[in-house]
Every structure is written in structure tokens, then in C-alpha cells.
């Protein structure tokens, strides 16, 4: 039996055109520049814990607890302006794991879908996991000059990379890391379960049902063409009768707290 827990790890407030570009014809609307509060939406930040017979796997980490002290200083001007983060007490990744009876040192893997700060913010808090992993392309992009990434977060973390190709974590098809590029270089989705009953942890390959249902691109992406390809793949997964759920980090739709596969 495999169990996947959905962990609410705070939220962020963004312009409505950031997740769905069809909300404005202004190409800079996603930044929120010169846009009023009526265009702001609060979206979730989620991480996922996979209880697997062969190991305990955390997918993404959400925000670092340090964001509570001074979010503006923590995120930097660009990130804070476009998507200020909020992390209520009890929703940090360490607290979330503790609520399920685990310590960070119990983690066999921490898989990062990509290195944006709302996904890898808590990487320092789980550095004692047996293995912290992200894709090679994602790692290379995150360590170049780019305001969306905060390299200081993983300076003392031992990160292992995997090729930008399907990666079968246990060799039995039950946890497969899938390239889902577009939102970022090396963006990775995680397929959990068997061919007859599975779910997909999609990270930021999509932001909500309109992403895959109507193929709505986000307001900003690393590669528009690759994003469109990934959205088509998301739709294929979502419409597959064997797929129980496509879980997106910032989806505003409610989902179950846990799935059993």
C-alpha cells in the first residue's frame, strides 16, 4: 500500500494573470504592476509526503519557517512584489512531518519538482534526509543569476541530481519522476502508483483545472513551447480513467488530505 499525504504549507498572493494568462491582455499583468487588489488571488502552497513500502518520500518543502520573520527580506524585492508568501504556525514542513509522526531524518528522499523558493524554501530544514534530489537541468538553472532562485537556501545541502528523463525511483514503476518542463528548466512531476491506479504530483506544470482543461498558459514561463507540451501531457493524465488525481501545488480547488493507492 502507498499513501500520499497532501500537506498545506502556507500560501502566496499573486495577480490572477500569473496562473492564468487569459485573465489579462497585458503581458506584464502577472507581476501585479499597476494592478489593483481586485486582481489579487490567494493560492495554496503544498508539499506531499509519500509513505511507500520502500521508503519515505517528501515532494517539495514549501516555505522556510524564516519567512515568518520578514517575508520581504527573505524573498527579495522581485519575488515579494510578485508573490508574497505566508506561512501560518504549524504549517512549516517540520511541523507537518511531526504531525504525522515523522522527523526530517526519517526521510529517505526529498524530491524537488524545481527550485523556486515556494517549493525549495524549506530545503535547509530537511537536509538530513538520506537523499535530496532535483533534476540536473533544474539544478543548473537554479545556480545561475536569476532572482527567482535563492542559492543561499541550499548552500550547505548535499543535493543529488538525476537526468532529465523518466527516472524510476525504485525500479518497479511505483514512483516515477517525469520531465514536465516549461514553467522552469528541469521541472519534474512525480507519478505515484501502478498503471491501473495512480496519481500525478504535477508541481507547477499547471496551476489549476483551467490549465489542462482549456490549455491556459500561465502569465510567465521559462519556455512557452515546452509549457504547452506539458499542459497537453497533464490533460492526458487528468483524463485517464486510471488517474485518481492530478495534484498541482497552487491549485485553489480543494483536494483530499490523503490518497491510498
C-alpha positions in Angstrom: 0.0 0.0 0.0 1.2 3.5 -0.8 -0.3 6.6 0.9 0.2 10.1 -0.3 -0.4 13.0 2.2 -1.3 16.5 0.9 0.5 19.0 3.2 -0.7 22.6 3.2 2.4 24.7 3.6 1.1 28.2 3.7 0.1 30.3 0.7 1.0 33.2 -1.6 -0.9 36.1 -3.1 -0.5 36.7 -6.8 -2.1 38.6 -9.7 -4.8 36.4 -11.3 -2.9 36.6 -14.6 0.1 34.8 -13.1 -1.6 31.3 -13.0 -3.9 32.0 -16.0 -2.7 34.4 -18.7 -6.1 34.7 -20.2 -7.1 37.0 -17.3 -5.4 39.9 -18.9 -4.1 41.1 -22.3 -1.3 43.0 -20.5 1.9 40.8 -20.9 3.2 42.2 -17.6 0.0 41.7 -15.6 1.5 38.6 -13.9 3.8 40.9 -11.9 0.9 42.9 -10.4 2.5 46.1 -11.6 -0.2 48.9 -11.7 -2.9 46.4 -10.9 -5.3 46.8 -8.0 -6.2 44.5 -5.2 -9.3 43.3 -7.2 -6.9 41.3 -9.4 -5.2 39.6 -6.5 -5.9 35.9 -5.6 -4.5 33.8 -2.8 -3.3 30.4 -3.8 -2.1 27.4 -1.9 1.4 26.2 -1.4 1.6 22.4 -1.0 4.1 19.7 -0.3 3.4 15.9 -0.4 4.6 13.0 1.7 4.6 9.6 0.1 4.5 6.6 2.6 5.9 3.8 0.4 6.9 0.3 1.5 10.4 1.0 0.1 10.9 4.4 1.6 9.5 7.7 2.9 9.5 10.4 0.2 8.8 14.1 0.6 8.0 16.0 -2.6 8.8 19.7 -2.2 9.2 21.6 1.1 7.1 24.7 0.9 8.3 27.9 2.6 11.1 28.1 5.1 10.0 29.0 8.6 12.2 32.0 8.4 9.7 33.7 6.1 7.6 34.5 9.1 10.2 36.9 10.5 10.5 39.2 7.5 9.0 37.9 4.2 10.2 40.9 2.2 13.8 40.4 3.2 13.6 36.6 2.9 12.1 36.6 -0.6 13.9 39.6 -2.1 12.2 42.5 -3.8 11.2 40.8 -7.1 9.7 37.7 -5.5 8.0 39.5 -2.7 6.4 42.1 -5.1 5.0 39.4 -7.4 4.1 36.7 -4.8 4.5 37.4 -1.1 4.5 34.3 0.9 2.6 33.4 4.1 3.3 30.5 6.5 1.0 30.1 9.5 2.2 28.4 12.6 2.0 24.7 12.3 2.2 24.6 8.5 6.0 24.5 8.2 7.4 21.3 6.8 9.0 20.2 10.1 5.6 20.7 11.9 3.7 18.9 9.1 6.0 15.9 9.3 5.8 15.8 13.1 2.0 15.8 13.0 2.3 12.6 11.0 4.8 11.1 13.5 8.0 11.7 11.5 11.2 13.6 11.8 13.2 15.0 8.9 15.8 12.4 9.4 13.2 9.7 8.7 13.0 10.9 5.1 14.6 8.5 2.6 14.1 11.0 -0.2 13.2 14.7 -0.7 12.3 15.2 -4.3 12.2 18.9 -5.5 10.0 19.4 -8.5 12.0 22.6 -9.1 14.0 25.1 -7.1 11.6 28.1 -6.8 11.5 29.4 -3.2 8.0 28.3 -2.5 9.0 24.7 -3.4 12.5 24.5 -2.1 12.3 27.1 0.7 12.5 24.5 3.4 15.4 22.6 1.9 17.7 23.5 4.7 15.2 22.1 7.2 15.3 18.7 5.6 19.0 18.5 4.8 19.3 15.4 7.0 17.1 13.4 4.7 19.1 10.5 3.2 18.9 12.0 -0.2 17.8 15.4 -1.5 17.2 15.4 -5.3 16.3 17.6 -8.2 16.8 17.3 -12.0 20.1 18.2 -13.5 18.6 21.0 -15.6 16.7 22.4 -12.6 19.9 22.4 -10.5 21.9 24.1 -13.2 19.2 26.8 -13.7 18.9 27.4 -10.0 22.6 28.1 -9.6 22.7 30.8 -12.3 22.0 34.5 -11.7 18.2 34.6 -11.5 16.0 36.5 -8.9 13.5 33.6 -8.8 16.1 31.4 -7.1 17.8 31.9 -3.7 21.0 30.0 -3.8 21.7 30.7 -0.1 18.9 28.3 0.8 20.9 25.2 -0.3 24.5 26.3 0.2 25.1 23.6 2.9 22.7 21.0 1.5 24.0 17.9 -0.4 21.8 17.8 -3.5 21.9 14.8 -5.9 20.7 15.4 -9.4 19.1 13.0 -11.9 18.9 13.1 -15.7 16.1 15.0 -17.4 14.5 11.8 -18.5 11.9 9.5 -16.8 13.6 8.2 -13.6 12.1 5.1 -11.9 13.0 5.7 -8.2 12.6 2.1 -7.0 12.8 0.3 -10.3 9.3 -1.1 -10.1 7.2 1.7 -11.7 5.6 2.8 -8.4 7.3 6.2 -8.2 8.5 7.7 -11.5 10.0 11.2 -11.9 8.8 12.7 -15.2 10.2 15.7 -17.1 7.5 18.3 -17.3 9.4 21.3 -18.5 8.1 24.8 -19.3 7.4 26.6 -16.1 11.1 26.1 -15.3 14.1 24.3 -16.7 14.1 20.8 -15.4 10.6 21.0 -13.9 9.7 17.5 -12.7 6.4 15.7 -12.0 6.1 12.6 -9.8 3.8 9.7 -10.9 2.8 7.5 -7.9 1.1 4.1 -8.0 0.6 1.4 -10.6 -0.6 1.6 -14.2 -4.1 0.8 -13.2 -4.4 3.2 -10.2 -2.1 6.2 -9.8 -1.9 9.9 -9.2 0.4 12.6 -10.6 2.1 15.3 -8.4 2.4 17.9 -11.1 4.2 20.7 -9.2 3.9 23.9 -11.3 3.4 22.2 -14.6 -0.2 23.6 -14.2 -1.9 25.9 -11.7 -5.4 24.5 -11.7 -8.1 22.8 -13.8 -8.2 25.6 -16.5 -4.5 24.9 -17.1 -5.1 21.4 -18.5 -8.8 21.6 -19.3 -8.6 24.7 -21.6 -4.8 24.6 -22.1 -4.4 28.1 -20.5 -0.7 29.0 -20.2 0.5 30.9 -17.1 1.5 34.6 -17.3 5.1 33.7 -17.2 7.1 30.6 -18.0 10.7 29.6 -18.8 9.8 28.2 -22.2 6.4 28.8 -23.7 6.6 25.9 -26.2 7.6 23.4 -23.5 4.9 24.7 -21.2 2.3 24.0 -23.9 3.6 20.5 -24.3 3.5 19.8 -20.6 -0.1 21.1 -20.4 -1.1 18.6 -23.1 0.5 15.8 -21.1 -1.3 17.0 -18.0 -4.6 16.8 -19.8 -3.8 13.2 -20.9 -3.1 12.2 -17.3 -6.2 14.0 -16.0 -8.5 12.3 -18.5 -7.0 8.9 -17.9 -9.6 6.8 -16.0 -6.7 5.2 -14.1 -5.5 8.5 -12.8 -7.1 9.4 -9.4 -5.9 12.9 -9.2 -3.5 15.5 -10.8 -2.2 17.5 -7.8 -0.9 21.0 -8.5 0.9 23.0 -5.9 -1.1 26.1 -6.3 -4.5 24.7 -7.2 -7.3 26.6 -5.5 -9.6 23.6 -5.7 -10.0 21.6 -2.5 -8.5 18.1 -2.5 -8.4 15.2 -0.2 -5.9 15.2 2.7 -4.6 11.8 1.7 -4.8 9.2 -1.1 -4.3 5.5 -0.8 -3.0 3.7 -3.9 
